[in-house]
Amino acid sequence: MPKIPRILLRIVANKYLLAFVIFFVWMTFLDDHNFIALFQDQQKLHKLKADKAYYEHKIESDRRKLKELQTDSQNLEKFAREQYLMKKKNEDIFIIEEK
């Protein structure tokens, strides 16, 4: 009689182990929301958050530049000369590029 409970314990334990293995395989490879897709989605989310922070910083920088250009005519002239190579009459422009 003592052999029967030991055999039952092995069967029950194996059923749980079998159920766990099936669940793990299902969640790793077969399900739409599997572990691999979850990891990839988290990586994508991290990259998108980094992109968002970069673009927010860029927008704030551009807002400051725009406000500066709208309020100060000297800055507007400097911007036009540097970005669009505008010049005054009887003036020559020399572009020096560093390597």
HURADA-V147629 format. One record per residue. N is the residue number from 0. RES is the residue in one small letter. PHI is phi in radians with two decimals (999 if undefined). OMEGA is omega in whole degrees, 0 to 359 (* if undefined). NEAR is the number of other ideal C-beta (glycine too) atoms within 8 Angstrom. Layout:
n = {N,N}
res = {RES,RES}
phi = {PHI,PHI}
omega = {OMEGA,OMEGA}
near = {NEAR,NEAR}
This chain:
n = {0,1,2,3,4,5,6,7,8,9,10,11,12,13,14,15,16,17,18,19,20,21,22,23,24,25,26,27,28,29,30,31,32,33,34,35,36,37,38,39,40,41,42,43,44,45,46,47,48,49,50,51,52,53,54,55,56,57,58,59,60,61,62,63,64,65,66,67,68,69,70,71,72,73,74,75,76,77,78,79,80,81,82,83,84,85,86,87,88,89,90,91,92,93,94,95,96,97,98}
res = {m,p,k,i,p,r,i,l,l,r,i,v,a,n,k,y,l,l,a,f,v,i,f,f,v,w,m,t,f,l,d,d,h,n,f,i,a,l,f,q,d,q,q,k,l,h,k,l,k,a,d,k,a,y,y,e,h,k,i,e,s,d,r,r,k,l,k,e,l,q,t,d,s,q,n,l,e,k,f,a,r,e,q,y,l,m,k,k,k,n,e,d,i,f,i,i,e,e,k}
phi = {999,-1.12,-1.25,-1.11,-1.09,-1.15,-1.15,-1.09,-1.09,-1.12,-1.13,-1.11,-1.11,-1.18,-1.12,-1.15,-1.12,-1.10,-1.11,-1.12,-1.10,-1.10,-1.06,-1.12,-1.12,-1.08,-1.28,-1.49,-2.12,-1.75,-1.33,-1.15,-1.89,-1.36,-1.13,-1.17,-1.13,-1.08,-1.10,-1.12,-1.14,-1.16,-1.12,-1.12,-1.09,-1.07,-1.15,-1.14,-1.14,-1.14,-1.09,-1.08,-1.08,-1.09,-1.23,-1.11,-1.11,-1.12,-1.11,-1.11,-1.10,-1.17,-1.11,-1.08,-1.10,-1.10,-1.09,-1.11,-1.22,-1.33,-1.75,-2.19,-1.23,-1.16,-1.16,-1.12,-1.13,-1.07,-1.08,-1.10,-1.17,-1.34,-1.49,-1.98,0.93,-1.37,-2.52,-1.52,-1.11,1.03,-2.31,-1.88,-2.00,-2.05,-1.78,-1.96,-1.84,-1.65,-1.66}
omega = {179,180,182,179,179,178,178,179,178,180,180,180,179,178,178,178,178,179,178,179,178,179,181,178,180,183,180,188,194,186,177,180,184,184,181,178,178,178,179,178,178,177,179,179,178,179,179,177,177,177,180,179,179,183,175,177,180,179,180,178,179,177,178,179,180,179,179,180,182,184,186,182,178,178,178,178,179,179,181,180,184,187,186,177,177,181,176,178,180,180,178,179,176,178,180,180,177,180,*}
near = {3,5,6,7,7,8,8,8,8,8,8,8,8,8,8,8,8,8,8,8,8,8,8,8,9,9,9,9,7,7,7,4,5,11,7,8,9,9,8,8,8,8,8,8,8,8,8,8,8,8,8,8,8,8,8,8,8,8,8,8,8,8,8,8,8,8,8,9,10,6,6,7,5,6,10,10,8,8,9,9,10,6,6,6,7,5,8,4,4,3,6,4,6,4,5,4,4,3,2}
